[in-house]
Amino acid sequence: MVSIKDIARKAGVSISTVSYALNGSPKVKEETSNKILSVAKELNYVPNAAARMLKTRETKIIGAFLTGFEGSFYGQLLQGMKEVLNKRGYDLVVCSGSQSHRLLPERMIDGAIVLDASFSSEELLQYADRGHKLVVLDRELNHPNVNQVLLDNKAGAMLAVEYLLEEGFRKIYVVSGPQGSFDSNQRLLAARQTVERNQPIPPDETGQPIELIEMEGNFDKASGEAAAERIIREYTEPVDVFCLNDEMAVGLYNAVKESPYVIGEHIHVIGFDNMELSQFVQPRLATIDYSKRKWGALAAEQFLKVIAGEPVEHERIYVTLVKAESVRSRPSV
């Protein structure tokens, strides 16, 4: 393997001069620098990243840790991170799975942006205690080396459930995500709280309380299809369905198509995430919207502040309700 000693020997200069030239230092004359770079190219010199890291104590690489990569959601999130980091001279690597966790303690990256359920909060706090810089998107952690950039899941779920209730229905199915999902747990909790807050006391003129039926999903189309099959089996009157992400709502649409029931007439559906596909299903899916790219960009901006030792406060990504034809008012009787 070619070293800077080999380059120095062939170029007839000192090792320190080679080091300066390879790092673009103005201490080396342009003519000498060009000669050294030419020799380095001729010898197929590859910089030793580990050695450079030991000297500079940084890699200029940030890790984005994700639970998985399916769906359009992650592409927009990562693009937001990449745009901000690249402008500041950092590169982004995307990681998934427990084996990739070692990149942090081995300091192969300068820090991490985490949206990954495979990390326990205890593990992340241990890394923070050792000086590693982190931004978390999927949990609440209080530590000087950790910043939170969280989606306002509770506000989104409240908007969704109140929208369904305003349309006059009293039976709501909620299709949740995986048990370990922070976003799903926050949305489900807010849905429960919103229903409880809106229970008629005493019961309204119909005497009918609001019924909330919870079904566990997995944030994928298959679990939306499974939820639809149950809803169809139990169907006696028009119902509302709150899918805690759009992908499950699309799966529910697919299953309902094969039944005698119609979305927006018999089964009223709202999702969460406003993914691109939800804009093209018929009838148009009501959903909760926010900018995935902005979320990623803000996470990267916060990370750069943390790594620079600047004062930084936790941030929250706000959401809005997108009304659509998949939810219609209950006919008056």
JOCOR-V791784 format. One record per pair of residues at least 6 apart in sequence whose C-alpha atoms are under 8 Angstrom apart, sorted by the first residue. I is the first residue (numbers start at 1). J is the second residue. Records with the same first field share a line. If there is no record, write none. Layout:
# JOCOR-V791784
I->J + J
This chain:
# JOCOR-V791784
1->45
2->43 + 44 + 45 + 46
3->45
4->15 + 18 + 19
5->15
7->18 + 36 + 39 + 40 + 43
8->14 + 15 + 17 + 18 + 36
10->39
11->35 + 36 + 39
17->28
18->33 + 36
20->26 + 27 + 28
21->28 + 33 + 36 + 37
22->33 + 36 + 37
49->59
53->59
58->109 + 110
59->108 + 109 + 110
60->89 + 90 + 91 + 109 + 110
61->90 + 91 + 92 + 93 + 108 + 109 + 110 + 111
62->90 + 91 + 92 + 93 + 109 + 110 + 111 + 112 + 113
63->92 + 93 + 94 + 95 + 109 + 110 + 111 + 112 + 113
64->78 + 92 + 93 + 94 + 95 + 112 + 113 + 114 + 115
65->94 + 95 + 96 + 112 + 113 + 114 + 115 + 116
66->94 + 95 + 96 + 114 + 115 + 116 + 117
67->96 + 97 + 115 + 116 + 117 + 118
68->96 + 116
72->275 + 276
73->275 + 292
76->292 + 293 + 296
77->292 + 293 + 294 + 295 + 296 + 297
78->293 + 296
79->293 + 296 + 297
80->292 + 293 + 294 + 295 + 296 + 297 + 298 + 300
81->92 + 293 + 296 + 297 + 298 + 299 + 300
82->91 + 92 + 297 + 300
83->297
84->297 + 300 + 301
85->91 + 92 + 300 + 301
96->116
97->118
98->118 + 119
103->109
104->110 + 111 + 112 + 127 + 132
105->127
110->132 + 133
111->132 + 133 + 134 + 307
112->133 + 134 + 135
113->134 + 135 + 136 + 137 + 299 + 300 + 303
114->134 + 135 + 136 + 137 + 138
115->136 + 137 + 138
116->138
117->138 + 180 + 181
121->139 + 141
125->141 + 143
128->134 + 143 + 144 + 145 + 146
129->145
131->145
132->145
133->145 + 146 + 303 + 306 + 307
134->145 + 146 + 147 + 303 + 306
135->146 + 147 + 148 + 149 + 299 + 302 + 303
136->146 + 147 + 148 + 149 + 150
137->148 + 149 + 150 + 151 + 299
138->150 + 181 + 182 + 183
139->148 + 150 + 182
140->148
141->147 + 148
145->306
146->306
147->302 + 303 + 306 + 312 + 313 + 314
148->314 + 315 + 316
149->295 + 298 + 299 + 314 + 315 + 316 + 317
150->315 + 316 + 317
151->183 + 295 + 316 + 317 + 318 + 319
152->316 + 317 + 318 + 319
153->183 + 186 + 187 + 190
154->186 + 187 + 189 + 190 + 191
155->190 + 319
156->187 + 272 + 288 + 319 + 320 + 321
157->187 + 188 + 190 + 191
158->190 + 191 + 194
159->288 + 320 + 321
160->242 + 270 + 287 + 288 + 321
161->191 + 194 + 195 + 242
162->194
164->240 + 327
166->329
167->327 + 328 + 329 + 330
168->329 + 330
169->238 + 239 + 240 + 330
170->208 + 209 + 210 + 211 + 239
171->210 + 211 + 212 + 213 + 239 + 240
172->210 + 211 + 212 + 213 + 239 + 240 + 241 + 242
173->212 + 213 + 214 + 215 + 239 + 240 + 241 + 242
174->188 + 212 + 213 + 214 + 215 + 241 + 242 + 243 + 244
175->214 + 215 + 216 + 217 + 224 + 227 + 241 + 242 + 243 + 244 + 248
176->184 + 185 + 188 + 214 + 215 + 216 + 217 + 218 + 219 + 243 + 244
177->184 + 185 + 216 + 217 + 218 + 219 + 244 + 245
178->184 + 216 + 217 + 218 + 219
179->185 + 216
184->244
187->244
188->244
192->212
195->210 + 212
198->210
199->209 + 210
200->209 + 210
203->209
215->227
216->223
217->223 + 224 + 227 + 248
219->244 + 245 + 247 + 248
220->247 + 248 + 251
221->247 + 248 + 249 + 250 + 251 + 252
222->248 + 251
223->248 + 251
224->243 + 247 + 248 + 249 + 250 + 251 + 252
225->248 + 251 + 252 + 253 + 254 + 255
226->252
227->252
228->252 + 253 + 255 + 256
229->255 + 256
232->256 + 259
237->266
238->265 + 266 + 267 + 268
239->266 + 267 + 268
240->267 + 268 + 269 + 327
241->267 + 268 + 269 + 270
242->269 + 270 + 271
243->249 + 269 + 270 + 271 + 272
244->271 + 272
245->271 + 272 + 273
246->271 + 272 + 273 + 274 + 275 + 278 + 287
247->275
248->271
249->269 + 270 + 271
250->278 + 281
253->263
256->262 + 263
261->267
263->269 + 283 + 326
264->283 + 325 + 326 + 327 + 328
265->328
268->326 + 327 + 328
269->285 + 286 + 326 + 327
270->285 + 286 + 287 + 326 + 327
271->285 + 286 + 287 + 288
272->287 + 288 + 289
273->287 + 288 + 289 + 290
274->287 + 288 + 289 + 290
278->284 + 285
279->285
283->324 + 325 + 326
284->324 + 325 + 326
285->323 + 324 + 325 + 326 + 327
286->321 + 322 + 323 + 324 + 325 + 326 + 327
287->321 + 322 + 323 + 324
288->319 + 320 + 321 + 322
289->319 + 320 + 321 + 322
290->317 + 318 + 319 + 320
295->317
302->312
305->311 + 312
306->312
